[in-house]
């Protein structure tokens, strides 16, 4: 009989060794680390580029606003400036500044506020560097002027009446030279009404500033202890009361709105 032998096909069924697995994992982690590092650097570069672009845009915007205000500064303001409360008994005048800061005008050595008031290194410290402050003063050209007469006198048509103590003035009719009432403004043409925080420049030959503290449907009020400090009554010079003349003392004509 023939000799029959079984035939077997042997296969190597062994997997990766632990060393091979560890080596491949290590290589994969190195590749991933390099890729993540490159991605992180790309994000950082993009963020820096975006911040640089934003900073440049903000600087351009700030410069444009600064130039615009500088061009408007001094409109109708007298060359020597506008008198402010000063002398014995006068208190400090607050100067506009960033929220949370407190700055004052020099109303001891200076008796007027000029159209441009500089302040070298008087601003807030940013990145360990002191900043400057520049204050601009100008007349609001949109709302127009209005005539004011002492409340004790006969009121001309379309004129405002000012109380003898300077505490408020009553506005009725079309009091503005541009054709509307100061208390209603002209919203259609973008002219805001007089409101708290506005400054009124009383120009009657002699001049003074008053801060609007509140309004109602008929009157504009100038209460004491206003934020700027312009509504002082005890200072001997530069106050609204110092504009009165005659016996009994009365206010003469004239008033204009300021923007600061």
BAPADREN-744680 format. One record per residue (C-alpha): x, y, z. Coordinates in nm, 4 decimals, always signed. Layout:
N
<lumvex><x>X</x><y>Y</y><z>Z</z></lumvex>
...
This chain:
260
<lumvex><x>+0.0000</x><y>+0.0000</y><z>+0.0000</z></lumvex>
<lumvex><x>+0.1206</x><y>+0.3468</y><z>-0.0654</z></lumvex>
<lumvex><x>+0.2636</x><y>+0.5355</y><z>+0.2277</z></lumvex>
<lumvex><x>+0.0159</x><y>+0.8203</y><z>+0.2993</z></lumvex>
<lumvex><x>+0.1464</x><y>+1.1061</y><z>+0.5098</z></lumvex>
<lumvex><x>-0.0464</x><y>+1.4057</y><z>+0.6348</z></lumvex>
<lumvex><x>+0.0647</x><y>+1.7448</y><z>+0.5080</z></lumvex>
<lumvex><x>+0.0456</x><y>+2.0481</y><z>+0.7420</z></lumvex>
<lumvex><x>+0.0730</x><y>+2.4258</y><z>+0.6494</z></lumvex>
<lumvex><x>+0.2306</x><y>+2.6046</y><z>+0.9395</z></lumvex>
<lumvex><x>+0.1576</x><y>+2.9905</y><z>+0.9838</z></lumvex>
<lumvex><x>+0.3347</x><y>+3.2380</y><z>+1.2195</z></lumvex>
<lumvex><x>+0.0450</x><y>+3.3801</y><z>+1.4283</z></lumvex>
<lumvex><x>+0.2581</x><y>+3.5866</y><z>+1.6641</z></lumvex>
<lumvex><x>+0.1643</x><y>+3.9697</y><z>+1.7048</z></lumvex>
<lumvex><x>+0.3787</x><y>+4.2767</y><z>+1.7829</z></lumvex>
<lumvex><x>+0.6058</x><y>+4.2540</y><z>+2.0747</z></lumvex>
<lumvex><x>+0.5654</x><y>+4.4961</y><z>+2.3658</z></lumvex>
<lumvex><x>+0.8865</x><y>+4.6721</y><z>+2.2634</z></lumvex>
<lumvex><x>+0.7608</x><y>+4.7264</y><z>+1.9084</z></lumvex>
<lumvex><x>+0.4283</x><y>+4.8644</y><z>+2.0378</z></lumvex>
<lumvex><x>+0.6020</x><y>+5.1001</y><z>+2.2764</z></lumvex>
<lumvex><x>+0.8400</x><y>+5.2202</y><z>+2.0036</z></lumvex>
<lumvex><x>+0.5570</x><y>+5.2899</y><z>+1.7577</z></lumvex>
<lumvex><x>+0.3538</x><y>+5.4704</y><z>+2.0249</z></lumvex>
<lumvex><x>+0.6542</x><y>+5.6865</y><z>+2.1107</z></lumvex>
<lumvex><x>+0.7073</x><y>+5.7802</y><z>+1.7459</z></lumvex>
<lumvex><x>+0.3378</x><y>+5.8644</y><z>+1.7061</z></lumvex>
<lumvex><x>+0.3475</x><y>+6.0885</y><z>+2.0157</z></lumvex>
<lumvex><x>+0.6507</x><y>+6.2705</y><z>+1.8804</z></lumvex>
<lumvex><x>+0.4693</x><y>+6.3374</y><z>+1.5530</z></lumvex>
<lumvex><x>+0.1554</x><y>+6.4567</y><z>+1.7343</z></lumvex>
<lumvex><x>+0.3609</x><y>+6.6802</y><z>+1.9656</z></lumvex>
<lumvex><x>+0.5279</x><y>+6.8433</y><z>+1.6680</z></lumvex>
<lumvex><x>+0.1967</x><y>+6.8954</y><z>+1.4930</z></lumvex>
<lumvex><x>+0.0316</x><y>+7.0429</y><z>+1.8048</z></lumvex>
<lumvex><x>+0.3288</x><y>+7.2718</y><z>+1.8655</z></lumvex>
<lumvex><x>+0.3124</x><y>+7.4009</y><z>+1.5081</z></lumvex>
<lumvex><x>-0.0653</x><y>+7.4528</y><z>+1.5423</z></lumvex>
<lumvex><x>-0.0233</x><y>+7.6357</y><z>+1.8719</z></lumvex>
<lumvex><x>+0.2459</x><y>+7.8614</y><z>+1.7258</z></lumvex>
<lumvex><x>+0.0240</x><y>+7.9371</y><z>+1.4286</z></lumvex>
<lumvex><x>-0.2617</x><y>+8.0363</y><z>+1.6600</z></lumvex>
<lumvex><x>-0.0279</x><y>+8.2570</y><z>+1.8633</z></lumvex>
<lumvex><x>+0.1015</x><y>+8.4290</y><z>+1.5502</z></lumvex>
<lumvex><x>-0.2520</x><y>+8.4827</y><z>+1.4261</z></lumvex>
<lumvex><x>-0.3544</x><y>+8.6266</y><z>+1.7629</z></lumvex>
<lumvex><x>-0.0555</x><y>+8.8623</y><z>+1.7657</z></lumvex>
<lumvex><x>-0.1310</x><y>+8.9743</y><z>+1.4126</z></lumvex>
<lumvex><x>-0.4948</x><y>+9.0377</y><z>+1.5060</z></lumvex>
<lumvex><x>-0.3959</x><y>+9.2376</y><z>+1.8151</z></lumvex>
<lumvex><x>-0.1488</x><y>+9.4423</y><z>+1.6118</z></lumvex>
<lumvex><x>-0.4169</x><y>+9.5111</y><z>+1.3528</z></lumvex>
<lumvex><x>-0.6695</x><y>+9.6090</y><z>+1.6220</z></lumvex>
<lumvex><x>-0.4156</x><y>+9.8367</y><z>+1.7904</z></lumvex>
<lumvex><x>-0.3370</x><y>+10.0085</y><z>+1.4612</z></lumvex>
<lumvex><x>-0.7077</x><y>+10.0518</y><z>+1.3902</z></lumvex>
<lumvex><x>-0.7709</x><y>+10.1959</y><z>+1.7376</z></lumvex>
<lumvex><x>-0.4756</x><y>+10.4333</y><z>+1.7024</z></lumvex>
<lumvex><x>-0.6032</x><y>+10.5557</y><z>+1.3654</z></lumvex>
<lumvex><x>-0.9544</x><y>+10.6020</y><z>+1.5061</z></lumvex>
<lumvex><x>-0.8227</x><y>+10.7870</y><z>+1.8111</z></lumvex>
<lumvex><x>-0.6035</x><y>+11.0091</y><z>+1.5958</z></lumvex>
<lumvex><x>-0.8978</x><y>+11.0912</y><z>+1.3676</z></lumvex>
<lumvex><x>-1.1179</x><y>+11.1839</y><z>+1.6644</z></lumvex>
<lumvex><x>-0.8371</x><y>+11.3896</y><z>+1.8174</z></lumvex>
<lumvex><x>-0.7825</x><y>+11.5820</y><z>+1.4933</z></lumvex>
<lumvex><x>-1.1572</x><y>+11.6388</y><z>+1.4520</z></lumvex>
<lumvex><x>-1.1918</x><y>+11.7785</y><z>+1.8053</z></lumvex>
<lumvex><x>-0.8782</x><y>+11.9874</y><z>+1.7610</z></lumvex>
<lumvex><x>-1.0207</x><y>+12.1432</y><z>+1.4446</z></lumvex>
<lumvex><x>-1.3474</x><y>+12.2269</y><z>+1.6237</z></lumvex>
<lumvex><x>-1.1856</x><y>+12.3595</y><z>+1.9421</z></lumvex>
<lumvex><x>-1.2253</x><y>+12.7280</y><z>+2.0117</z></lumvex>
<lumvex><x>-1.5345</x><y>+12.7890</y><z>+1.8008</z></lumvex>
<lumvex><x>-1.6695</x><y>+13.1255</y><z>+1.9268</z></lumvex>
<lumvex><x>-1.4579</x><y>+13.0978</y><z>+2.2428</z></lumvex>
<lumvex><x>-1.2879</x><y>+13.4280</y><z>+2.3360</z></lumvex>
<lumvex><x>-0.9121</x><y>+13.4388</y><z>+2.2810</z></lumvex>
<lumvex><x>-0.8402</x><y>+13.4667</y><z>+2.6524</z></lumvex>
<lumvex><x>-1.0822</x><y>+13.1894</y><z>+2.7463</z></lumvex>
<lumvex><x>-1.3951</x><y>+13.1867</y><z>+2.9624</z></lumvex>
<lumvex><x>-1.3798</x><y>+13.3019</y><z>+3.3272</z></lumvex>
<lumvex><x>-1.4348</x><y>+13.0326</y><z>+3.5901</z></lumvex>
<lumvex><x>-1.5074</x><y>+13.0611</y><z>+3.9629</z></lumvex>
<lumvex><x>-1.1872</x><y>+13.1804</y><z>+4.1297</z></lumvex>
<lumvex><x>-1.0570</x><y>+13.3814</y><z>+4.4206</z></lumvex>
<lumvex><x>-1.0955</x><y>+13.3426</y><z>+4.7954</z></lumvex>
<lumvex><x>-1.3686</x><y>+13.0879</y><z>+4.8725</z></lumvex>
<lumvex><x>-1.3605</x><y>+12.9189</y><z>+4.5310</z></lumvex>
<lumvex><x>-1.3485</x><y>+12.5391</y><z>+4.5289</z></lumvex>
<lumvex><x>-1.1679</x><y>+12.3130</y><z>+4.2817</z></lumvex>
<lumvex><x>-1.3105</x><y>+12.2564</y><z>+3.9339</z></lumvex>
<lumvex><x>-1.3370</x><y>+11.8996</y><z>+3.8107</z></lumvex>
<lumvex><x>-1.1864</x><y>+11.8141</y><z>+3.4744</z></lumvex>
<lumvex><x>-1.3357</x><y>+11.5486</y><z>+3.2414</z></lumvex>
<lumvex><x>-1.1389</x><y>+11.2239</y><z>+3.2465</z></lumvex>
<lumvex><x>-1.1657</x><y>+10.8448</y><z>+3.2218</z></lumvex>
<lumvex><x>-1.4180</x><y>+10.6723</y><z>+3.4532</z></lumvex>
<lumvex><x>-1.2847</x><y>+10.6208</y><z>+3.8031</z></lumvex>
<lumvex><x>-1.0315</x><y>+10.9025</y><z>+3.7789</z></lumvex>
<lumvex><x>-1.0317</x><y>+11.2490</y><z>+3.9332</z></lumvex>
<lumvex><x>-0.8642</x><y>+11.5509</y><z>+3.7763</z></lumvex>
<lumvex><x>-0.9044</x><y>+11.9216</y><z>+3.8375</z></lumvex>
<lumvex><x>-0.8505</x><y>+12.2484</y><z>+3.6530</z></lumvex>
<lumvex><x>-0.6151</x><y>+12.5041</y><z>+3.7988</z></lumvex>
<lumvex><x>-0.8533</x><y>+12.7803</y><z>+3.9077</z></lumvex>
<lumvex><x>-0.5965</x><y>+12.9255</y><z>+4.1471</z></lumvex>
<lumvex><x>-0.3212</x><y>+13.0273</y><z>+3.9063</z></lumvex>
<lumvex><x>-0.5655</x><y>+13.0429</y><z>+3.6101</z></lumvex>
<lumvex><x>-0.8858</x><y>+13.2462</y><z>+3.6217</z></lumvex>
<lumvex><x>-1.0128</x><y>+13.1309</y><z>+3.2816</z></lumvex>
<lumvex><x>-1.0500</x><y>+12.8082</y><z>+3.0844</z></lumvex>
<lumvex><x>-0.9099</x><y>+12.8368</y><z>+2.7351</z></lumvex>
<lumvex><x>-1.0327</x><y>+12.6494</y><z>+2.4288</z></lumvex>
<lumvex><x>-0.7487</x><y>+12.3956</y><z>+2.4622</z></lumvex>
<lumvex><x>-0.6180</x><y>+12.2948</y><z>+2.8048</z></lumvex>
<lumvex><x>-0.3195</x><y>+12.0626</y><z>+2.7998</z></lumvex>
<lumvex><x>-0.2089</x><y>+11.8288</y><z>+3.0775</z></lumvex>
<lumvex><x>+0.1370</x><y>+11.6800</y><z>+3.0301</z></lumvex>
<lumvex><x>+0.1605</x><y>+11.3445</y><z>+3.2120</z></lumvex>
<lumvex><x>-0.1566</x><y>+11.4207</y><z>+3.4088</z></lumvex>
<lumvex><x>-0.3502</x><y>+11.1257</y><z>+3.2677</z></lumvex>
<lumvex><x>-0.3794</x><y>+10.7684</y><z>+3.3972</z></lumvex>
<lumvex><x>-0.0718</x><y>+10.5450</y><z>+3.4014</z></lumvex>
<lumvex><x>-0.0891</x><y>+10.2788</y><z>+3.1291</z></lumvex>
<lumvex><x>+0.1762</x><y>+10.0054</y><z>+3.0992</z></lumvex>
<lumvex><x>+0.3866</x><y>+10.1906</y><z>+3.3578</z></lumvex>
<lumvex><x>+0.3833</x><y>+10.5077</y><z>+3.1456</z></lumvex>
<lumvex><x>+0.1979</x><y>+10.8285</y><z>+3.2422</z></lumvex>
<lumvex><x>-0.0368</x><y>+10.9655</y><z>+2.9754</z></lumvex>
<lumvex><x>-0.1361</x><y>+11.3185</y><z>+2.8840</z></lumvex>
<lumvex><x>-0.4772</x><y>+11.4889</y><z>+2.8993</z></lumvex>
<lumvex><x>-0.6098</x><y>+11.7436</y><z>+2.6505</z></lumvex>
<lumvex><x>-0.9428</x><y>+11.9196</y><z>+2.7132</z></lumvex>
<lumvex><x>-1.1203</x><y>+12.0914</y><z>+2.4238</z></lumvex>
<lumvex><x>-1.3838</x><y>+12.3610</y><z>+2.4614</z></lumvex>
<lumvex><x>-1.6184</x><y>+12.4607</y><z>+2.1795</z></lumvex>
<lumvex><x>-1.9643</x><y>+12.5981</y><z>+2.1091</z></lumvex>
<lumvex><x>-2.2312</x><y>+12.3521</y><z>+1.9966</z></lumvex>
<lumvex><x>-2.3192</x><y>+12.4884</y><z>+1.6498</z></lumvex>
<lumvex><x>-2.6385</x><y>+12.2851</y><z>+1.6077</z></lumvex>
<lumvex><x>-2.8574</x><y>+12.3983</y><z>+1.8934</z></lumvex>
<lumvex><x>-2.7961</x><y>+12.7677</y><z>+1.8386</z></lumvex>
<lumvex><x>-2.7965</x><y>+13.0626</y><z>+2.0786</z></lumvex>
<lumvex><x>-3.0826</x><y>+13.1940</y><z>+2.2867</z></lumvex>
<lumvex><x>-3.1574</x><y>+13.5243</y><z>+2.4532</z></lumvex>
<lumvex><x>-3.1963</x><y>+13.5357</y><z>+2.8293</z></lumvex>
<lumvex><x>-3.3547</x><y>+13.8103</y><z>+3.0362</z></lumvex>
<lumvex><x>-3.3709</x><y>+13.8523</y><z>+3.4138</z></lumvex>
<lumvex><x>-3.6924</x><y>+13.6961</y><z>+3.5450</z></lumvex>
<lumvex><x>-3.7845</x><y>+14.0180</y><z>+3.7266</z></lumvex>
<lumvex><x>-3.7953</x><y>+14.2098</y><z>+3.3974</z></lumvex>
<lumvex><x>-4.0500</x><y>+14.2054</y><z>+3.1158</z></lumvex>
<lumvex><x>-3.9844</x><y>+13.9027</y><z>+2.8974</z></lumvex>
<lumvex><x>-3.9442</x><y>+13.9652</y><z>+2.5234</z></lumvex>
<lumvex><x>-4.1007</x><y>+13.7147</y><z>+2.2837</z></lumvex>
<lumvex><x>-3.9184</x><y>+13.3815</y><z>+2.2577</z></lumvex>
<lumvex><x>-3.6679</x><y>+13.4627</y><z>+2.5305</z></lumvex>
<lumvex><x>-3.5715</x><y>+13.2621</y><z>+2.8385</z></lumvex>
<lumvex><x>-3.6016</x><y>+13.4093</y><z>+3.1876</z></lumvex>
<lumvex><x>-3.3197</x><y>+13.3656</y><z>+3.4390</z></lumvex>
<lumvex><x>-3.3827</x><y>+13.3683</y><z>+3.8133</z></lumvex>
<lumvex><x>-3.1961</x><y>+13.6387</y><z>+4.0016</z></lumvex>
<lumvex><x>-3.0117</x><y>+13.3800</y><z>+4.2116</z></lumvex>
<lumvex><x>-2.9022</x><y>+13.1930</y><z>+3.8978</z></lumvex>
<lumvex><x>-3.0649</x><y>+12.8674</y><z>+4.0114</z></lumvex>
<lumvex><x>-3.2670</x><y>+12.8043</y><z>+3.6948</z></lumvex>
<lumvex><x>-3.4033</x><y>+12.9607</y><z>+3.3797</z></lumvex>
<lumvex><x>-3.7455</x><y>+12.9127</y><z>+3.2263</z></lumvex>
<lumvex><x>-3.7550</x><y>+12.8377</y><z>+2.8539</z></lumvex>
<lumvex><x>-4.0679</x><y>+12.8902</y><z>+2.6476</z></lumvex>
<lumvex><x>-4.1433</x><y>+12.9235</y><z>+2.2790</z></lumvex>
<lumvex><x>-3.8888</x><y>+12.9080</y><z>+1.9997</z></lumvex>
<lumvex><x>-3.5967</x><y>+13.0346</y><z>+2.2030</z></lumvex>
<lumvex><x>-3.3146</x><y>+12.9086</y><z>+1.9805</z></lumvex>
<lumvex><x>-3.1702</x><y>+13.1102</y><z>+1.6909</z></lumvex>
<lumvex><x>-3.1858</x><y>+12.7877</y><z>+1.4878</z></lumvex>
<lumvex><x>-3.5639</x><y>+12.7736</y><z>+1.5220</z></lumvex>
<lumvex><x>-3.6608</x><y>+12.5417</y><z>+1.8076</z></lumvex>
<lumvex><x>-3.6887</x><y>+12.5182</y><z>+2.1837</z></lumvex>
<lumvex><x>-3.3783</x><y>+12.4226</y><z>+2.3846</z></lumvex>
<lumvex><x>-3.5823</x><y>+12.1764</y><z>+2.5915</z></lumvex>
<lumvex><x>-3.7159</x><y>+11.9827</y><z>+2.2926</z></lumvex>
<lumvex><x>-3.4276</x><y>+12.0107</y><z>+2.0466</z></lumvex>
<lumvex><x>-3.4736</x><y>+11.8899</y><z>+1.6899</z></lumvex>
<lumvex><x>-3.4499</x><y>+11.5062</y><z>+1.6899</z></lumvex>
<lumvex><x>-3.5388</x><y>+11.4862</y><z>+1.3197</z></lumvex>
<lumvex><x>-3.2174</x><y>+11.6691</y><z>+1.2344</z></lumvex>
<lumvex><x>-3.0093</x><y>+11.5059</y><z>+1.5055</z></lumvex>
<lumvex><x>-3.0105</x><y>+11.7978</y><z>+1.7502</z></lumvex>
<lumvex><x>-3.0393</x><y>+11.6783</y><z>+2.1093</z></lumvex>
<lumvex><x>-3.2244</x><y>+11.8904</y><z>+2.3657</z></lumvex>
<lumvex><x>-3.0404</x><y>+12.0523</y><z>+2.6546</z></lumvex>
<lumvex><x>-2.9901</x><y>+11.7911</y><z>+2.9262</z></lumvex>
<lumvex><x>-2.8135</x><y>+11.7325</y><z>+3.2569</z></lumvex>
<lumvex><x>-2.4373</x><y>+11.7546</y><z>+3.2145</z></lumvex>
<lumvex><x>-2.4471</x><y>+12.0195</y><z>+2.9422</z></lumvex>
<lumvex><x>-2.2672</x><y>+12.3474</y><z>+2.9952</z></lumvex>
<lumvex><x>-2.4334</x><y>+12.6835</y><z>+2.9349</z></lumvex>
<lumvex><x>-2.2081</x><y>+12.9768</y><z>+2.8549</z></lumvex>
<lumvex><x>-2.3675</x><y>+13.3051</y><z>+2.9598</z></lumvex>
<lumvex><x>-2.2205</x><y>+13.5725</y><z>+2.7357</z></lumvex>
<lumvex><x>-2.3339</x><y>+13.9219</y><z>+2.8265</z></lumvex>
<lumvex><x>-2.0124</x><y>+14.1103</y><z>+2.7645</z></lumvex>
<lumvex><x>-1.8791</x><y>+13.9519</y><z>+3.0806</z></lumvex>
<lumvex><x>-1.9084</x><y>+13.5719</y><z>+3.0696</z></lumvex>
<lumvex><x>-1.9541</x><y>+13.2704</y><z>+3.2964</z></lumvex>
<lumvex><x>-2.0244</x><y>+12.8972</y><z>+3.2723</z></lumvex>
<lumvex><x>-2.3080</x><y>+12.7091</y><z>+3.4397</z></lumvex>
<lumvex><x>-2.3648</x><y>+12.3285</y><z>+3.4518</z></lumvex>
<lumvex><x>-2.7127</x><y>+12.1932</y><z>+3.3743</z></lumvex>
<lumvex><x>-2.8080</x><y>+11.9605</y><z>+3.6607</z></lumvex>
<lumvex><x>-3.1638</x><y>+11.8769</y><z>+3.5522</z></lumvex>
<lumvex><x>-3.4499</x><y>+11.9870</y><z>+3.3285</z></lumvex>
<lumvex><x>-3.8261</x><y>+11.9594</y><z>+3.3101</z></lumvex>
<lumvex><x>-4.0830</x><y>+12.0651</y><z>+3.0521</z></lumvex>
<lumvex><x>-4.0307</x><y>+12.4366</y><z>+3.1145</z></lumvex>
<lumvex><x>-3.7005</x><y>+12.4991</y><z>+3.2925</z></lumvex>
<lumvex><x>-3.3266</x><y>+12.4317</y><z>+3.2988</z></lumvex>
<lumvex><x>-3.1797</x><y>+12.3994</y><z>+3.6489</z></lumvex>
<lumvex><x>-2.8331</x><y>+12.4873</y><z>+3.7784</z></lumvex>
<lumvex><x>-2.8216</x><y>+12.3300</y><z>+4.1255</z></lumvex>
<lumvex><x>-2.5251</x><y>+12.3757</y><z>+4.3570</z></lumvex>
<lumvex><x>-2.2560</x><y>+12.1077</y><z>+4.3944</z></lumvex>
<lumvex><x>-2.2619</x><y>+12.0171</y><z>+4.0252</z></lumvex>
<lumvex><x>-2.0034</x><y>+11.7658</y><z>+3.9044</z></lumvex>
<lumvex><x>-1.7792</x><y>+12.0215</y><z>+3.7297</z></lumvex>
<lumvex><x>-1.7977</x><y>+12.2777</y><z>+4.0090</z></lumvex>
<lumvex><x>-1.9086</x><y>+12.5666</y><z>+3.7861</z></lumvex>
<lumvex><x>-2.2298</x><y>+12.6369</y><z>+3.9821</z></lumvex>
<lumvex><x>-2.0456</x><y>+12.7983</y><z>+4.2721</z></lumvex>
<lumvex><x>-2.1945</x><y>+13.1059</y><z>+4.4357</z></lumvex>
<lumvex><x>-1.9390</x><y>+13.1923</y><z>+4.7044</z></lumvex>
<lumvex><x>-1.6412</x><y>+13.2597</y><z>+4.4758</z></lumvex>
<lumvex><x>-1.5927</x><y>+13.6357</y><z>+4.4266</z></lumvex>
<lumvex><x>-1.5108</x><y>+13.6171</y><z>+4.0544</z></lumvex>
<lumvex><x>-1.6096</x><y>+13.4094</y><z>+3.7529</z></lumvex>
<lumvex><x>-1.9548</x><y>+13.3014</y><z>+3.8721</z></lumvex>
<lumvex><x>-2.2915</x><y>+13.3583</y><z>+3.7088</z></lumvex>
<lumvex><x>-2.3933</x><y>+13.5908</y><z>+3.9936</z></lumvex>
<lumvex><x>-2.0973</x><y>+13.8147</y><z>+3.9198</z></lumvex>
<lumvex><x>-2.2625</x><y>+13.9068</y><z>+3.5870</z></lumvex>
<lumvex><x>-2.5414</x><y>+14.0968</y><z>+3.7587</z></lumvex>
<lumvex><x>-2.5280</x><y>+14.4728</y><z>+3.7602</z></lumvex>
<lumvex><x>-2.7366</x><y>+14.7697</y><z>+3.8606</z></lumvex>
<lumvex><x>-2.9474</x><y>+14.8321</y><z>+4.1689</z></lumvex>
<lumvex><x>-3.1206</x><y>+14.6066</y><z>+4.2279</z></lumvex>
<lumvex><x>-2.8771</x><y>+14.3708</y><z>+4.0535</z></lumvex>
<lumvex><x>-3.0155</x><y>+14.2197</y><z>+3.7309</z></lumvex>
<lumvex><x>-2.8846</x><y>+13.9878</y><z>+3.4613</z></lumvex>
<lumvex><x>-2.8270</x><y>+14.1439</y><z>+3.1176</z></lumvex>
<lumvex><x>-2.8955</x><y>+13.9650</y><z>+2.7888</z></lumvex>
<lumvex><x>-2.7296</x><y>+13.6657</y><z>+2.6309</z></lumvex>
<lumvex><x>-2.6665</x><y>+13.2929</y><z>+2.6591</z></lumvex>
<lumvex><x>-2.5114</x><y>+13.0148</y><z>+2.4551</z></lumvex>
<lumvex><x>-2.4708</x><y>+12.6407</y><z>+2.4886</z></lumvex>
<lumvex><x>-2.1254</x><y>+12.4854</y><z>+2.5240</z></lumvex>
<lumvex><x>-1.9787</x><y>+12.1442</y><z>+2.4455</z></lumvex>
<lumvex><x>-1.6833</x><y>+12.0190</y><z>+2.6466</z></lumvex>
